[in-house]
Amino acid sequence: IYMSEMEERLPNDPDMRHYIKSKKARGSRQSWHRTKGALKKFEDWMDEEGIDSYEDLTVRDMNNYLDHLLLDGYGHMTIKKVYFSIPSDFLKNQDIEIADEVDKKFLDDTTLTSQNLRGDVHYVTKEEHEKMVSACENLRNRLIIELLWETGLMRSEASKVQLNHIDRGKNEIWVD
């Protein structure tokens, strides 16, 4: 059952599937999952917009996709590292260079939490994050650190996340 659920979440486009398979063969499991999720999200957006093929995309479409991600509430860093960069890399792999023409200069390395909170709040720097990850002695702790870093969740929010709060198909986590 688990494998068939994973198959359902793969993009339908054969070129995207091949790209994901290549990433799986050459990279880490985490990289493969991110690639799969980001391309599925991208393909779903194309379907919603009535774009039949990635070959039909324009610079304007890519700007609209970036706006879509921002309006969906994704943090700048998550967009830069996952949801915009992976489809952009896929398009470059297909010799389609339109993503480079999209203005992404305003995207910085802030997490969603740091974008929305004000006041005297301490944010973990990239260097501190890397030190915490390298200090983790097991996968569980590394996943917790990555969850906090990638989502911007506070400790109190992350401690309440249960398996049924995670929608792997949409790459979303429901936070109480």
C-alpha positions in Angstrom: 0.0 0.0 0.0 2.8 2.4 0.9 4.5 2.0 -2.4 1.3 2.6 -4.4 0.6 5.7 -2.4 4.1 7.0 -3.3 3.5 6.2 -6.9 0.3 8.2 -6.9 2.2 11.3 -5.7 4.7 11.2 -8.5 4.1 13.7 -11.4 2.3 12.3 -14.4 4.8 13.8 -16.9 7.3 11.2 -18.1 10.1 13.7 -18.3 9.5 14.7 -14.7 9.4 11.1 -13.6 12.7 10.4 -15.4 14.3 13.4 -13.7 13.1 12.2 -10.3 14.4 8.7 -11.0 17.8 10.2 -11.9 17.8 12.3 -8.7 17.0 9.2 -6.7 19.8 7.2 -8.3 22.4 10.0 -7.8 21.3 11.7 -4.6 20.1 11.2 -1.1 16.7 9.9 -0.1 15.9 13.4 1.3 16.8 15.0 -2.0 14.6 12.5 -3.9 11.6 13.2 -1.7 12.1 17.0 -2.1 12.4 16.7 -5.8 9.4 14.5 -6.1 7.2 16.8 -3.9 8.4 20.0 -5.5 7.7 18.7 -9.1 4.3 17.3 -8.1 3.4 20.7 -6.6 4.6 22.4 -9.8 2.7 20.0 -12.0 -0.5 20.4 -9.9 -0.2 24.2 -10.3 0.3 23.8 -14.1 -2.9 21.7 -14.2 -4.8 24.4 -12.2 -3.6 27.1 -14.6 -4.5 25.0 -17.6 -0.9 24.7 -18.8 -0.7 21.4 -20.7 3.0 21.0 -20.8 6.1 22.4 -19.2 7.3 23.1 -22.8 4.5 25.7 -23.1 5.7 27.7 -20.0 6.6 31.4 -20.4 8.6 33.7 -18.1 5.2 35.2 -17.1 4.0 31.7 -16.1 7.1 31.3 -13.9 6.5 34.7 -12.3 2.9 33.6 -11.6 4.1 30.4 -10.0 6.5 32.3 -7.8 3.6 34.6 -6.8 1.4 31.5 -6.2 4.0 30.1 -3.8 4.2 33.4 -1.9 0.5 33.7 -1.7 0.3 30.1 -0.4 2.4 31.2 2.5 5.7 29.5 1.8 8.8 31.2 3.3 11.4 32.8 1.1 14.0 30.1 2.0 11.7 27.2 1.3 10.8 28.8 -2.1 14.4 29.4 -3.0 15.7 26.0 -2.0 12.8 23.7 -2.9 9.6 24.8 -4.6 11.1 27.2 -7.2 14.6 25.9 -7.5 13.7 22.3 -8.2 11.3 23.0 -11.1 13.8 25.6 -12.4 16.6 22.9 -12.4 14.2 20.5 -14.1 13.4 23.1 -16.8 17.2 23.8 -17.3 17.7 20.0 -17.6 15.2 20.1 -20.5 17.1 23.1 -22.1 14.4 25.6 -21.1 16.0 28.6 -19.6 13.0 30.8 -18.7 13.3 30.5 -14.9 16.6 32.4 -14.9 14.6 35.4 -16.2 12.4 35.6 -13.1 13.3 38.2 -10.6 14.0 36.4 -7.4 16.4 39.0 -5.8 13.8 39.8 -3.1 13.9 36.2 -1.8 16.2 36.1 1.1 17.2 33.3 3.5 14.6 34.0 6.0 12.2 31.3 7.3 8.5 31.9 7.4 8.7 32.5 11.2 11.3 35.1 10.9 9.3 36.9 8.1 6.2 37.1 10.3 7.5 37.7 13.9 8.7 41.0 15.2 10.4 42.0 18.4 13.2 40.6 20.4 13.2 37.1 18.9 16.4 35.0 18.5 16.6 33.3 15.1 18.9 30.4 14.4 21.5 31.3 11.9 22.4 29.0 9.0 25.7 28.2 10.7 24.0 27.4 14.0 21.5 25.2 12.1 24.4 23.3 10.4 26.1 22.8 13.7 22.9 21.4 15.2 22.4 19.0 12.3 25.9 17.7 12.4 25.7 17.2 16.2 22.6 15.0 15.9 23.4 11.4 16.8 20.3 9.9 15.3 17.8 10.3 12.5 14.9 11.3 14.8 16.8 14.3 16.1 18.0 15.4 12.7 14.5 15.2 11.4 13.2 17.4 14.2 15.9 20.0 13.6 15.1 20.0 9.8 11.4 20.2 10.5 11.9 23.3 12.7 14.4 24.9 10.2 12.4 24.2 7.0 9.0 25.1 8.3 9.8 27.8 10.8 7.7 26.1 13.4 8.2 26.9 17.0 9.2 24.2 19.4 5.8 24.2 21.0 4.1 23.8 17.6 6.4 21.1 16.4 5.9 19.1 19.6 2.2 18.8 18.8 2.6 17.5 15.3 1.2 14.0 14.9 1.4 11.7 11.9 -2.2 12.4 10.9 -1.3 16.1 10.7 1.0 15.4 7.8 -0.3 15.4 4.2 2.6 13.9 2.3 0.7 14.2 -1.0 0.5 18.0 -0.7 3.7 18.4 1.3 1.7 20.1 4.1 1.6 19.9 7.8 -1.4 21.0 9.8 -0.3 23.0 12.9 -2.6 23.4 15.9 
